[in-house]
Amino acid sequence: MADITITDPISGTPGGAPDEKAGLAANGQKIIIGLALMAAVAVCITLVFRFVGQERERDMLAWQTRLGIVAASRAAAVDDWLARQFEEVQALAANPTLAVYLGQIEPGRDAGAAERGYLGNLLKVTAARTGFESRAKGPDVRANVQRIGVGGLMLLDMQGRLIVSTPNPPPNEGALRTFIGALSRGKAPAEPRMMLDIHRGPAGELVAGFAAPIYAVQSDPRPENRIGYVLGIKPLAAELHPLMKQPGAVEQSAEAILIRRAQDVIEYLTPLIDGAEPLARKLAVNTPSLAAAHALAHPGAFAQSRDYRGRDVLMTSVRIADSPWTLLYKVDRAEALGASEARLQRLLAIFLLVIALAAATIVAVWYKGASHRASVAADRFQDLANRFGQQRNFLRLLTDNQPSANAIIDANGVYRFANERAARRAGMSKDDMLGKTVHSVLGADVAKQYEKLNQGAIEHKRPAAALHRFEADGLVSYFQSKHVPMPAAEDLVDTVLLVEDDITDVMKERERRERTLYELVDTLVTVVDRRDPYAAHHSQRVAMVAEAIAEEMDLGEVLVETSEVAGKLLNIGKILVPTELLTKTGRLTEEEIAMVRDSIQTSAELIQRIEFDGPVYETLRQCQERWDGSGTPAGRREGDILVTARVVAVANAFVAMVSPRAHRDGVDLDAATEALLTEVGKAYDRRVVAALINFLENKGGRAQWAKLLAEDETRQDG
């Protein structure tokens, strides 16, 4: 009988004869497949953790924005309230009749009864209108029972003696007595905000004081010309404490608090959410991780700290200008991030479970399929493909519930994956997006920006991010994109994970704040123009010329805008220059010229705390510096002077020369440019003067300026 040999139909090797090379090849294949599977699992796990981390970062950024907006809103409300209190006492102090009558009354004498009556009625009416009126504490009976005043308005002489007051003024003791003593000795806080800080009065009420000096009639506002003070004491519970509540806030643990530092402790000045009364709680400045300590040390910063109850909170703060107060706004971290953290933990668990199931499935199918014949293996591979399809659909279901648009794009700009949010952004289905380029899905403008960022992320092997502004059909939208490079598996091209968030609402709110800021700038310029009619429109024209010069020099958007805004704000310091000096028709004295000239440095000081996109404050500080180093205030020279300051200096000199003033006529354009050229290398930068001349001669500047001068003559004739 002949021997029978069984042959393997795949390898062609006899079944009964061992093949050492085939065995080694099979083992090598198993090792390679195992390593590839482990690498794929590691990549998937890395991407999952990276995705969860990005979601946490996005949630924190959203809370930082939200807390910052609310804190700024409450701080603005407090600052407005403070400004109103000072405006009321300052308006009363500026009443000329009050100054006249006060000068006619001598303390301790019965003379001046009519004047006292008039002043008493004036204080009573003003107190009723402004909220300084307050009832005294104690029974209102005809008996020898002391009633303690809480608030009111008072007129004091320079020795701190009470001249006239509203009925039932607070007793002169404690903090009030100390503050009045400081007024009489000239050691009170400097103008414009002379304030008696928050304290508890003799009646136990939380109060604060606001003072303004009274000057003799027709005298300059100098300390030696003071004849007394208006002092208002106001209870705070009815007006200040409600300002800590943010309208529309839904967080139960959200809390706005006014705090201040007193030596080594922090005092809480407003009611607390745990029921503590104002000034009842004081904590040491060095308390570990204390939110209030961080707020005082880093105003405006966002952080995670612990509040006075020891709870973890998200917080930010804002300094209240011209006061010892800082506004702290916080929310419990558990309430803010609890739901989000639970969602991310569930998502992480699901992702890891899916990866584990997928890996286990791949191993099982591969292991079983490798031991079967080709026909059986084909069936198994089809089954595996179906399972992968189900898992892909499951992953899509998970990612479709994310608030961000997620997509995987390869190095050729082709979509490999997209979630539901990305499909809605593109205006097509997810399946239709696969295999298409970014150019065909989102358009040329978007593709140009995204493909550049994708290539950079792949080339440098690190994430890239950018903010984008798109305009279509008259609608403007803003998107923030993150481009995370994904390691390429074997035989696959490099890919990038694109995470895209629509931040249009946030950016429009920012633009609204910027518009409000520049409307305030225009309002300040209008106030200056009204006080100095002979120099009306000077600031707008300096801004116009400075903007034209900066554009001619191609300084870029931020520096062009800085030059324009600094030109507008150049003369707001004239608010502090007497009106009679601004409208004087005769020749100015050296002292008067110096006062007007120094008003530019005053302008810089007035806007020092305002945040602009460019160096507006530094520009105003340096615009009186000279090219040769002989200017003020620091004697800078040449390259040490900001280019925007050099631009504003030339624009201001040009507008001043060609514009008529109360004490002289304006010169013509040729004479003005000739004068500027003679000062090149001494006072001015040659490039700036050349840019101005080019604007006048070649960019329509002469015609534009002639039109402005003609409008001036028309207004004067009218």
Backbone hydrogen bonds, N-H to C=O, Kabsch-Sander energy under -0.5 kcal/mol:
donor,donor_aa,acceptor,acceptor_aa,energy
7,T,5,T,-0.5
8,D,13,T,-2.5
12,G,8,D,-2.4
15,G,6,I,-4.4
17,A,14,P,-1.0
20,E,18,P,-0.6
23,G,19,D,-2.2
24,L,20,E,-2.4
25,A,21,K,-2.5
26,A,22,A,-2.4
27,N,23,G,-2.4
28,G,24,L,-2.6
29,Q,25,A,-2.5
30,K,26,A,-2.2
31,I,27,N,-2.3
32,I,28,G,-2.4
33,I,29,Q,-2.7
34,G,30,K,-2.7
35,L,31,I,-2.7
36,A,32,I,-2.5
37,L,33,I,-2.4
38,M,34,G,-2.4
39,A,35,L,-2.6
40,A,36,A,-2.6
41,V,37,L,-2.6
42,A,38,M,-2.6
43,V,39,A,-2.7
44,C,40,A,-2.7
45,I,41,V,-2.6
46,T,42,A,-2.6
47,L,43,V,-2.6
48,V,44,C,-2.4
49,F,45,I,-2.6
50,R,46,T,-2.5
51,F,47,L,-2.8
52,V,48,V,-2.5
53,G,49,F,-2.5
54,Q,50,R,-2.3
55,E,51,F,-2.1
56,R,52,V,-2.2
57,E,53,G,-2.5
58,R,54,Q,-2.5
59,D,55,E,-2.3
60,M,56,R,-2.5
61,L,57,E,-2.3
62,A,58,R,-2.3
63,W,59,D,-2.2
64,Q,60,M,-2.5
65,T,61,L,-2.3
66,R,62,A,-2.4
67,L,63,W,-3.0
68,G,64,Q,-2.2
69,I,65,T,-2.2
70,V,66,R,-2.2
71,A,67,L,-2.9
72,A,68,G,-2.3
73,S,69,I,-2.1
74,R,70,V,-2.7
75,A,71,A,-2.7
76,A,72,A,-2.3
77,A,73,S,-1.9
78,V,74,R,-2.4
79,D,75,A,-2.8
80,D,76,A,-2.5
81,W,77,A,-2.2
82,L,78,V,-2.7
83,A,79,D,-2.6
84,R,80,D,-2.2
85,Q,81,W,-1.8
86,F,82,L,-2.2
87,E,83,A,-2.5
88,E,84,R,-2.1
89,V,85,Q,-2.0
90,Q,86,F,-2.7
91,A,87,E,-2.5
92,L,88,E,-1.9
93,A,89,V,-2.4
94,A,90,Q,-1.6
95,N,92,L,-1.3
99,A,95,N,-1.8
100,V,96,P,-2.3
101,Y,97,T,-2.7
102,L,98,L,-2.6
103,G,99,A,-1.7
104,Q,100,V,-0.6
104,Q,101,Y,-1.1
105,I,102,L,-1.1
109,R,106,E,-1.6
116,R,112,G,-2.8
117,G,113,A,-2.5
118,Y,114,A,-2.5
119,L,115,E,-2.8
120,G,116,R,-2.9
121,N,117,G,-2.3
122,L,118,Y,-2.5
123,L,119,L,-2.6
124,K,120,G,-2.4
125,V,121,N,-2.7
126,T,122,L,-2.3
127,A,123,L,-2.7
128,A,124,K,-2.2
129,R,125,V,-2.0
130,T,126,T,-2.4
131,G,127,A,-1.4
132,F,127,A,-0.8
133,E,127,A,-1.6
137,K,148,I,-3.7
141,V,139,P,-1.4
143,A,141,V,-1.9
145,V,143,A,-2.7
148,I,137,K,-2.2
149,G,147,R,-0.5
149,G,169,P,-0.6
152,G,233,I,-2.3
154,M,231,L,-2.4
155,L,164,V,-3.0
156,L,229,Y,-2.5
157,D,161,R,-2.0
158,M,227,I,-0.6
160,G,157,D,-2.0
163,I,155,L,-3.2
164,V,155,L,-0.9
166,T,153,L,-2.1
173,E,171,P,-1.8
176,L,173,E,-1.1
177,R,173,E,-0.6
178,T,174,G,-2.0
179,F,175,A,-2.3
180,I,176,L,-2.6
181,G,177,R,-2.2
182,A,178,T,-2.0
183,L,179,F,-2.1
184,S,180,I,-2.4
185,R,181,G,-1.6
186,G,183,L,-1.2
187,K,182,A,-2.9
188,A,182,A,-0.7
193,R,190,A,-0.5
194,M,192,P,-0.8
194,M,211,A,-0.8
195,M,193,R,-0.9
196,L,209,G,-2.3
197,D,195,M,-0.7
199,H,207,V,-2.3
201,G,199,H,-0.6
201,G,205,E,-2.7
204,G,201,G,-2.1
207,V,199,H,-2.9
207,V,205,E,-0.6
208,A,234,K,-1.7
209,G,196,L,-2.5
210,F,232,G,-2.4
211,A,194,M,-2.9
212,A,230,V,-2.0
214,I,228,G,-3.1
216,A,225,N,-2.3
219,S,216,A,-1.2
222,R,220,D,-2.6
225,N,222,R,-2.0
226,R,223,P,-1.5
227,I,214,I,-3.2
228,G,214,I,-1.1
229,Y,156,L,-2.2
230,V,212,A,-2.8
231,L,154,M,-2.6
231,L,229,Y,-0.5
232,G,210,F,-2.8
233,I,152,G,-2.9
234,K,208,A,-2.6
234,K,232,G,-0.5
236,L,206,L,-2.4
240,L,236,L,-1.6
241,H,236,L,-1.5
243,L,240,L,-1.1
244,M,241,H,-1.8
245,K,242,P,-1.7
246,Q,244,M,-0.5
249,A,246,Q,-1.8
254,A,251,E,-0.6
255,E,330,K,-2.3
257,I,328,L,-2.8
259,I,326,T,-2.6
260,R,267,E,-1.6
262,A,265,V,-2.7
265,V,262,A,-1.7
266,I,283,L,-3.4
267,E,260,R,-2.8
268,Y,281,R,-1.6
269,L,258,L,-3.0
269,L,267,E,-0.6
270,T,258,L,-0.6
272,L,276,A,-2.2
275,G,272,L,-1.8
279,L,268,Y,-3.3
280,A,277,E,-1.9
283,L,266,I,-1.9
285,V,264,D,-2.5
287,T,284,A,-1.6
290,L,287,T,-1.6
291,A,306,R,-3.2
294,H,290,L,-2.0
295,A,291,A,-2.4
296,L,292,A,-2.0
297,A,293,A,-2.1
298,H,294,H,-2.7
300,G,317,S,-1.1
301,A,298,H,-1.9
303,A,315,M,-2.2
305,S,303,A,-0.5
305,S,313,V,-2.1
306,R,289,S,-3.0
307,D,311,R,-2.2
310,G,307,D,-2.2
313,V,305,S,-3.1
314,L,331,V,-2.7
315,M,303,A,-2.5
316,T,329,Y,-2.1
318,V,327,L,-2.0
320,I,325,W,-2.0
321,A,319,R,-0.7
323,S,320,I,-1.0
326,T,259,I,-2.2
327,L,318,V,-3.1
328,L,257,I,-3.2
328,L,326,T,-0.6
329,Y,316,T,-2.6
330,K,255,E,-2.1
331,V,314,L,-1.9
333,R,312,D,-2.5
334,A,312,D,-0.5
336,A,332,D,-2.5
337,L,333,R,-2.9
338,G,334,A,-1.3
341,E,337,L,-3.2
342,A,338,G,-2.4
343,R,339,A,-2.2
344,L,340,S,-2.5
345,Q,341,E,-2.4
346,R,342,A,-2.4
347,L,343,R,-2.7
348,L,344,L,-2.8
349,A,345,Q,-2.4
350,I,346,R,-2.5
351,F,347,L,-2.7
352,L,348,L,-2.6
353,L,349,A,-2.3
354,V,350,I,-2.8
355,I,351,F,-2.7
356,A,352,L,-2.6
357,L,353,L,-2.9
358,A,354,V,-3.0
359,A,355,I,-2.9
360,A,356,A,-2.8
361,T,357,L,-2.7
362,I,358,A,-2.8
363,V,359,A,-2.6
364,A,360,A,-2.6
365,V,361,T,-3.0
366,W,362,I,-2.8
367,Y,363,V,-2.8
368,K,364,A,-2.5
369,G,365,V,-3.0
370,A,366,W,-2.3
371,S,367,Y,-0.5
371,S,368,K,-1.0
372,H,369,G,-1.2
377,A,373,R,-2.8
378,A,374,A,-2.3
379,D,375,S,-1.6
380,R,376,V,-2.2
381,F,377,A,-2.8
382,Q,378,A,-2.1
383,D,379,D,-2.2
384,L,380,R,-2.8
385,A,381,F,-2.5
386,N,382,Q,-2.2
387,R,383,D,-2.1
388,F,384,L,-2.8
389,G,385,A,-2.4
390,Q,386,N,-2.0
391,Q,387,R,-2.7
392,R,388,F,-3.1
393,N,389,G,-2.3
394,F,390,Q,-2.3
395,L,391,Q,-2.8
396,R,392,R,-2.5
397,L,393,N,-2.3
398,L,394,F,-1.9
399,T,395,L,-2.8
400,D,396,R,-2.6
401,N,397,L,-0.5
401,N,398,L,-1.1
402,Q,399,T,-1.8
405,A,500,E,-2.7
406,N,404,S,-0.6
407,A,498,L,-1.9
408,I,417,F,-2.1
409,I,407,A,-0.5
409,I,496,V,-2.5
410,D,414,V,-2.5
411,A,494,D,-1.9
413,G,410,D,-2.1
415,Y,436,K,-2.9
416,R,408,I,-3.6
417,F,408,I,-1.4
419,N,406,N,-2.3
423,A,419,N,-2.0
424,R,420,E,-2.4
425,R,421,R,-2.1
426,A,422,A,-1.8
427,G,423,A,-1.7
428,M,423,A,-1.8
433,M,429,S,-1.2
434,L,430,K,-1.2
435,G,415,Y,-2.4
436,K,433,M,-2.1
438,V,413,G,-2.0
441,V,437,T,-1.5
442,L,438,V,-2.8
443,G,438,V,-0.7
443,G,439,H,-1.1
447,A,443,G,-2.4
448,K,444,A,-2.5
449,Q,445,D,-1.3
450,Y,446,V,-2.7
451,E,447,A,-2.9
452,K,448,K,-1.1
453,L,449,Q,-1.7
454,N,450,Y,-2.8
455,Q,451,E,-2.5
456,G,452,K,-2.0
457,A,453,L,-2.3
458,I,454,N,-2.4
459,E,455,Q,-2.8
460,H,456,G,-2.6
461,K,457,A,-1.1
462,R,457,A,-0.9
464,A,483,H,-2.0
466,A,481,S,-2.0
468,H,479,F,-3.1
470,F,477,S,-2.9
472,A,475,L,-2.4
475,L,472,A,-2.0
477,S,470,F,-3.0
479,F,468,H,-2.0
480,Q,501,D,-2.7
481,S,466,A,-2.4
481,S,479,F,-0.5
482,K,499,V,-2.4
483,H,464,A,-3.4
484,V,482,K,-0.6
484,V,497,L,-2.6
486,M,495,T,-2.7
492,L,489,A,-2.0
495,T,486,M,-1.1
496,V,409,I,-2.7
497,L,484,V,-3.2
498,L,407,A,-3.6
498,L,496,V,-0.7
499,V,482,K,-2.4
499,V,497,L,-0.6
500,E,405,A,-2.6
500,E,498,L,-0.5
501,D,480,Q,-2.4
503,I,478,Y,-1.7
503,I,501,D,-0.8
507,M,503,I,-2.3
508,K,504,T,-2.5
509,E,505,D,-1.8
510,R,506,V,-1.8
511,E,507,M,-2.6
512,R,508,K,-2.1
513,R,509,E,-1.9
514,E,510,R,-2.2
515,R,511,E,-2.5
516,T,512,R,-2.2
517,L,513,R,-2.3
518,Y,514,E,-2.4
519,E,515,R,-2.2
520,L,516,T,-2.0
521,V,517,L,-1.9
522,D,518,Y,-2.2
523,T,519,E,-2.0
524,L,520,L,-2.5
525,V,521,V,-2.2
526,T,522,D,-2.2
527,V,523,T,-2.1
528,V,524,L,-2.0
529,D,525,V,-2.4
530,R,526,T,-1.9
531,R,527,V,-1.3
532,D,528,V,-1.5
535,A,532,D,-1.7
536,A,533,P,-1.2
538,H,535,A,-2.0
541,R,537,H,-2.1
542,V,538,H,-2.6
543,A,539,S,-2.7
544,M,540,Q,-2.3
545,V,541,R,-2.7
546,A,542,V,-2.9
547,E,543,A,-2.5
548,A,544,M,-2.2
549,I,545,V,-2.5
550,A,546,A,-2.6
551,E,547,E,-2.4
552,E,548,A,-2.2
553,M,549,I,-1.9
554,D,551,E,-1.1
555,L,550,A,-1.8
560,V,556,G,-2.3
561,E,557,E,-2.4
562,T,558,V,-2.3
563,S,559,L,-2.4
564,E,560,V,-2.0
565,V,561,E,-2.8
566,A,562,T,-2.6
567,G,563,S,-1.9
568,K,564,E,-2.0
569,L,565,V,-2.2
570,L,566,A,-0.6
570,L,567,G,-0.7
572,I,569,L,-1.3
574,K,571,N,-2.1
575,I,572,I,-1.7
576,L,573,G,-1.7
577,V,574,K,-1.3
581,L,578,P,-0.7
582,L,578,P,-1.6
583,T,579,T,-1.9
584,K,581,L,-0.9
593,I,589,T,-2.8
594,A,590,E,-2.3
595,M,591,E,-1.9
596,V,592,E,-2.2
597,R,593,I,-2.7
598,D,594,A,-2.7
599,S,595,M,-0.6
599,S,596,V,-0.7
600,I,597,R,-1.3
601,Q,598,D,-0.6
602,T,598,D,-1.6
603,S,599,S,-2.2
604,A,600,I,-1.8
605,E,601,Q,-2.0
606,L,602,T,-2.2
607,I,603,S,-1.3
608,Q,605,E,-0.9
610,I,607,I,-1.3
612,F,610,I,-0.6
616,V,614,G,-2.1
619,T,615,P,-1.9
620,L,616,V,-2.2
621,R,617,Y,-2.2
622,Q,618,E,-1.7
623,C,619,T,-1.1
625,E,622,Q,-2.1
627,W,683,A,-0.5
628,D,682,K,-2.5
629,G,626,R,-2.0
632,T,624,Q,-1.4
638,E,627,W,-1.2
640,D,637,R,-2.3
641,I,638,E,-2.0
646,R,642,L,-1.9
647,V,643,V,-2.1
648,V,644,T,-2.4
649,A,645,A,-2.2
650,V,646,R,-1.8
651,A,647,V,-2.5
652,N,648,V,-2.8
653,A,649,A,-2.2
654,F,650,V,-2.6
655,V,651,A,-2.5
656,A,652,N,-2.4
657,M,653,A,-2.0
658,V,654,F,-2.1
659,S,655,V,-1.4
661,R,664,R,-2.7
664,R,661,R,-0.8
667,V,657,M,-2.7
672,A,668,D,-2.1
673,T,669,L,-2.7
674,E,670,D,-2.3
675,A,671,A,-2.2
676,L,672,A,-2.1
677,L,673,T,-2.3
678,T,674,E,-1.8
679,E,675,A,-0.8
679,E,676,L,-0.8
680,V,677,L,-1.2
681,G,684,Y,-2.6
682,K,679,E,-1.9
683,A,679,E,-2.7
684,Y,679,E,-1.7
689,V,685,D,-2.0
690,A,686,R,-2.6
691,A,687,R,-2.1
692,L,688,V,-2.0
693,I,689,V,-2.4
694,N,690,A,-2.4
695,F,691,A,-2.0
696,L,692,L,-2.3
697,E,693,I,-2.8
698,N,694,N,-2.7
699,K,694,N,-0.7
699,K,695,F,-1.1
701,G,695,F,-2.0
702,R,696,L,-1.7
704,Q,700,G,-2.0
705,W,701,G,-2.6
706,A,702,R,-2.7
707,K,703,A,-1.9
708,L,704,Q,-1.6
709,L,705,W,-2.4
710,A,706,A,-2.1
711,E,707,K,-2.0
712,D,708,L,-1.9
713,E,709,L,-2.1
714,T,710,A,-2.1
715,R,711,E,-2.2
716,Q,712,D,-2.3
717,D,713,E,-2.5
718,G,714,T,-2.1
